């Protein structure tokens, strides 16, 4: 059986390789910061289960210290020239996108086949993590296709990966940390505190105002934590369940689904959603780091208004 732990092992090996390559990169004036950062991540993936919670907490603090004090930089990883990349594009055209397409197809089609065909009875994958494991297998298959088709040197895979991860920097792990923060907030009872404050501020028998508070809360907490999935447990415990569903008898399916969509409006507005807003700016080498966010404001705000209307009409007007 292929388990999530095996996927973590492969990921840890890759981070460890990047750490070693970073340490050997004399062109990067901050090479030891890069080596330490990716090395600590490798340690967390390779031995996180064996390290006590306190030790894992120290790793997170060390990662934050390295990133917060600007110890990460970019070197000159060996790469193809612009002329070589243009020649590849001229030769292969859109077929160069095939390896990238393999990854989502493997995850999506593989999950459907595993769940809804006799293939699932074979017990090939750890049950709870089928899609995530298939996503990792999709990456491995795509890399194998690249090796067979384009025939690069094996070290090229690691060097190009390091060049990409150095371009992204610490933001590459921000989604993980923010998702963990959402779980911490939920366990700490932040939702209940916000719920009590909202209950005092929202007039009685005002489901529309409760809807507005819920949607805006989803946006604000998503902007703080960078992830609507992290914000949802907090706002569901604060307003979604006690007020919209229980007190006002709203449709729970609409509250949950459209509430998440409202949170995604916050994703469009925050640099904390680094994988959506900061990483593209870094990869495209935009002069304005917040350029992606500025372009999304005109979409996010009207979309939020639409979500508020849909949530109110769907959860209350049509439901009751």
N, C-alpha and C positions, 0 to 999 in steps of 0.2 A: 504493500500500500504506500502511495506517495502522500506524505503528510506536509503540513505547513512548516514544520520544523526543518524539513529538507530544503524547502524554498528559502527559509531564513539562512540556512547554512550556505547555499549558493550566493545569496546576497552578501553575506558577511565576507566570503572569500573575495568577491569583487571589490568591496570597500577596502579590504586589506591590501589588495593589489594596487588600488589607487593610492593608498597611503604610502606604500613603498615607492611607487613611481614618483609621487610628489616629493618625497624626501630626496630622491636622486635628481630632481630637476633643478639644476643650478641657475636656470634662467628666471626662476621665481624667487624674488627677494623674501617672500613669506612662506617658503616651502615647508618649514618646520611647523608652521601653524596649520597648513593644509594637511600635512602628514598626521599631525596630532588629531585634527578634527575627524578625518576619515578613518583613522585608526581607532578612535573611540567608538565611532559608529560600528566599525567591524566587530569590536569587542562586544557591543550590546547585542548584535545579531548572532554572533557565534556562541556567546556564553551568557546571554542575558538571563536565561532561566536558572542558571547555576549561581548567579550573583544575587546577594540579598537585595531587598528593596532599597535599603539605604545606599548600597553601592551603586545601583542603577540611578538613584537620585543624584549621586555625586557625578556620574557620567553626564547626566543632563545639565548639571550646573557647569561642568567643565566645558561642554559644548557651547553653552550660552556665553561663558566667559571668553572663549576663543572668538566667537562670532561678534560679540558685543564690543570687544576691544580692537576689532579690525585686524585680526591676525591671519585672515584668509586673503589670498591673492591669486593672480593668474600668471602662469608661466607660458612658455612657448612649446607646448606639446607638439611632437612631430605630427604633421598633417599634410594632406595633399594641398597643392597650390590652387589658386583660383583657375588657372588655365587647365589643370588636370580635372577639376570638378566640372568645368564647362565641357571638356572633351567627353567625360562620362555622360553628362546630360545629353549631349549631341548623339552619342552612340546608343544609349539605352532608352532615352525619352522617358515617358511616364512609367515604364516598367521598373524604374528605380523605386517607385512607391510600393511595389509588391511586398517586400519584407515588412514594411510598416503596416500594411493591411492585414498581413498574416496574424498579427498579434490580437486585434479585436475580434477577428473571425474565429480564431481558436477559442478565445474566451467565451464568446456568445454562442456560436454553434456547438462548441463542445459541451457547454452547460446544458443546452436544450437536449442534446443527444443523450447525455448522461442521466438527465432527470426523467426523460419521457420515453426511453427505449430500454430494452433489456440490458444494455451496456452498463447501466447503473447497478445491476445485480452482481457485477464482478467485483465490486468493492475496490476499485483501482485507486480512488482518492479518499482522503479524509472527508467525511460527510459534511461537516460544517463549512469547509473552505474550498469547495469544488471550484467555484468561479475564480477565486484568487489563485489557486494552484494552476488552473488552466491558463490564466493570464501569464504566470511565470513560464509555463511550458511554451506558450505562444512566443515569448521573447527568445527562448532557447531555440525554438524551431526557426524563427526569423534569422537569428544569428547563423545557424547552420546553413540556411539557404544562401546567405551572403557569402559565407566561406566557400561554398561549392561553386557558386555562380561567379562572384567577382574575384575570388582567390587572393584576398589580401594576406599580408603576414599576420599570424595569430596575435602578435603584440599590438597590431593596429586596432583591434577591437578594444583593448584596454586603454590605449592612448587616446583614441577618439572619444571613448566614454569619459576619460579624465578631462579632456578638453571641454566637453559639454558640461560636466558636473562642476568644473571650476568656473565656467561662465555663469552658472546658476548660483553657486556658492551655498551659504548657509540656508538660503530660502528653500533648498531641496527638501529639508526635513521639517520645515515649518508646519505643513499640514498634519504630520504626526503629532507634533507637540501641542498644536491647538486642539486637535481632537481629544487628546488626553486632558487638556485643560477643561473642556466641556464636561467630561466625566467627573473631574474633580469638583467643578461647580455644582453639578447635580447632587453628588454625594454630600457636599457641604451644606446643602439646603438653601442654596441661593434662590432657587425657584420659589420656595415657600416664602422667603422674605420679600421678593418682588411681588408675589401674589397678594400678600397682606397689604403692601403699599398700594397696589393697583386697586384692591377692593375698597380702600378708603377714598381713592381719587376718582373712581368711576361711579357716576350716579347709579342708584338702583334701577333695575328694569331698563337698562340701556345697552342692549346687545350690540348695536352698531358701534357705540363708543368702545365697547370691549373688543370688538373685531379690530378697530383701528389701533387700539393699544397693543393687541396681540401681534398684528402685522408689523407695526413700527418696532415693537420689542424684538421681533425676529430679525428685522433689518439691523437694528443697533447692535444686538449681541453677535450677529454674524460679522458685522464690521469689526467688532472687538476681537472675536476669536477666529475670524477668517474662514469659518466653515459653518454652513447652515445645519449640518448634522450635529455639530457640537452645540449650537445654539438651541436646537429644538427641544432637547430634554429640559432645559432650564425654563423656556417659555411655555412649554406644555404643562409643566408642573406649576407654573405661576398663574397663567391665565387660560390656556387652551382647555385643559381638563376641568379645573374647578369652576370656572365661569362659563365659558362657551358651551361645553358639553353638559356639565352637571346642572349648573344654576339656570342656564337659558335653554337647555334641551336642544343644542345644535347638533347637526349631523357630524359625527366624529370623523367619518371618512373625508368629508370636505375640509373640516378644520385641519386635519393632519396634512392632506395633500397640498392644499392651497397655502397653508401656513409655511410649508417648506418652500414653495415657490416665492413667497414673500421674502423668505430668508435669502434666496438666491439673488434677489434684487440687491441685498446688502453685499453679496459676493462681488457684484459688479463695481462696487464703490469703495473698496478697501484694499490697501496694499498688503494687509495681513493675509489675504487670499493670494499668497505669493505665486502658487503654481498656475493661477489664471492670469494674474495681472503684472507681476514683477518678472517672472521667468520669461514670458514672451518679449517683454521690453529688453531684457538682457540678451536673449538669443538674437533678436533683430537689431541689437546695438543701437537702440533709440537714444537720442540725446536727452529726452525727457523721460525719466524713469516712471513717471505717473501718466505717460501719454496714453496708455491703454485705458486707464480709469477715466481720463478726461473724455475720451470718445464714447464711453459707455454711460455717462451720466444721463444723456438725452434718451437712452433706452430704459435705464433702471427706474427713473422716477415715474414716467407714465405707466410702466409695467406694474409698479407698486400700487398705483391708483386702481388699475384694472383688477389686480389681485384682491384688493380690499372689497371692491364691488362684487366680484365673483364669490368671495368667501361669505359675505353677508347674504347675498341672494341664494346661493346654493345651500348654505348651512341653516338658514332661518326662513327666508321667504318661501322657497320651494319645499323645504323640509316640513315645515309646520302648516 
